């Protein structure tokens, strides 16, 4: 692996780490909409953690769900 491959790997890792933070907030909002318990949170967090491995997908889900009203 050359220098370019190493740089791309580092960028992918940083983007995945940022999306993991977004995944927790998105999973929390989804949990508040449905079953409000730890099992639902774990399930949504698992789904969004897998989505965070794909560059941009975790940020897309976060952007799409950031204005969900959880106070209902």
Buried (B, 14 or more C-beta within 10 A) or exposed (E): EEEEEEEEEEEEEEBBEBBBEBBBEBBBBBBBBEEEEEEBBEBBBEBBBEBBBEEEBBBEBBEEBEEEEEEE
